[in-house]
Amino acid sequence: MHAWFIDCAAAQAGDGSRAHPWNSLAAAQAHRFAPGDRIALARGSACRGSFSPQGSGAGGKPIRLTAYGQGLRPKIVAGAGDRQALLLFNQENWQIDSLDLAGGSTYGIFVSGDKGVLHHIRLINLYVHDVAGGPMKSKDNGLVVVGPSGRDVIFSDVLIDGVVAAHTSEWAGILIGGGIFGMDAPLNQHVVVRNSSVHDVYGDGIILFRDSDGLIENSTAWETGMQPTQTIGTPNAIWTWTCTDCTVRDNEAFLTDSPGVDGGAYDIDWNDTRNTVERNYGHDTQGYCIAVFGAGYVTSESVVRNNLCIGNARSPRLAVLQGAVYLHTWNGGVIRGLRLEGNTLLWNPPAATAAGVVDDAKTGDAPIAFTGNRIDSSAPLLYRTNAQFAPAANAYRFTGAGDARFTLGERREVTLAALQAAGLEKGSTIENGAAQEKPQASLRLDATVDFALDADGLLASVPRAQLMVLRSLAAQYSGALEVTVHLHEPANATQEQAADVANALLDLDAPQIHFLHDGQAPGIIRLSGGQGQLINQWGGFQNAATLGGAVRARLGAPRFSAMGDQP
């Protein structure tokens, strides 16, 4: 195990030691690194070109590519002729963290291979941005791509944590999987994306393609689907395809678009098995909030529960076609064993004929279960479904004039009472009139966060998750919501730990948050009115749906125009 150093601002070429660092990527690339090695770039420096470090780590001894010193993350800036800023190919047991990676014509980071099982890939605390290339011929390109270059390779144990991926005219923000190698190609295993953010991408935000045991959590995607003309597909913010035992939870997606259909927040797509979409916040989308699809194959045993959907389907065209929840099959596909439970839809479409839930799916033997959900709607048609839809114990509110209507199979635009008289919608209730919320001009959010560091001196995953939620909320409500984070830092911190804390705050890059180093006990979040009156208080981690929903109920829709160009 050896430590190697790169400082592209150094005047003279060195031997890779800290006293005499390499001053080019080419010098480091000529060396083959060994298990347990650490390669560090000087903070505040910038290296030009594409970097392909050589070698693989071993189990328990990954190679780490990171930063050293104090200041802004070191940059690797690829040239116009470079395919990517950073490449690993047929390599495993790597951790890459604390870098700023820009440029590349096809990828920002590309981790790939064409043979065997590639283990233990860690991408942590990275800013990957500004990838612009030529016409796209597939979806296997974008800012951060971990995927195969042949059908005889899979990835096992992939973690993407604290990555911000932004600005590309290629397809994806963050993609694990991919590849058009036939439906019998093997699945990647044990893949996780968490605490990450994607925005300003032509295609999809965060996606799992051909994976098993996958997880996307505590992440944000916005301004996805920005491609002006449809070429290779229609995008969504956060979704899964050919994914087995995959979970999407505690995320936020908004300002999603598409040049065609889709343009939604979350999607369980065809050939998914035992997928879960839960506790997410989807708002202010051009398309749906949540979709489940089946095409050519069976999508089976999945659940959509406890999600919050507000202000979706801002496109009149997509509102009528898709609603806020869209269940759809084609090409002989089937959705089997789907449950939608405990979701909240605040439905205020731009087209009066749009239904909150649209279902024309083929389901095989069992209908789709729709239980314990809440729909508040300003439009009269709350759902439009076929007969393979089984609603029960739901709570509805209609804020328009007259009676709310429902279409269930051959029963078209009937009242809830008519459905219940036919033995349907057992236990469901309906109210008329808008819920009264006292509007606020401004709010204050105070959070006490344990600013813990991990063994590598990086911000630990739990505080990072909370800070990413607060970062997004503060940006959306800039000028109306004051967000203060009280940091509880390590006691008796060493000089090195203090430097790590300072670097972590720089890397977080959250100018809308006011940080106080006052050592308050961690784990409490308080929402207060403009005059200091306590409105709500929570303990422990709170996701985007909880905090975003509470703030929106009092301040209304976010002020997106005030967000600026977020990193």
PyMOL commands that set and color helices and strands:
alter all, ss='L'
color gray80, all
select helices_A, chain A and resi 25-29+316-322+416-421+461-476+495-508+544-555+560-562
alter helices_A, ss='H'
color red, helices_A
select strands_A, chain A and resi 3-6+38-42+46-48+63-68+75-77+86-89+94-97+100-102+107-112+116-131+142-146+153-168+172-177+188-194+197-201+206-217+220-222+238-249+252-254+266-268+276-278+281-283+290-295+298-300+303-305+308-310+325-330+334-336+339-341+344-347+357-359+368-371+374-377+381-385+389-392+395-398+405-408+411-414+429-432+443-450+481-488+513-516+524-529+534-539
alter strands_A, ss='S'
color yellow, strands_A
deselect
rebuild
show_as cartoon
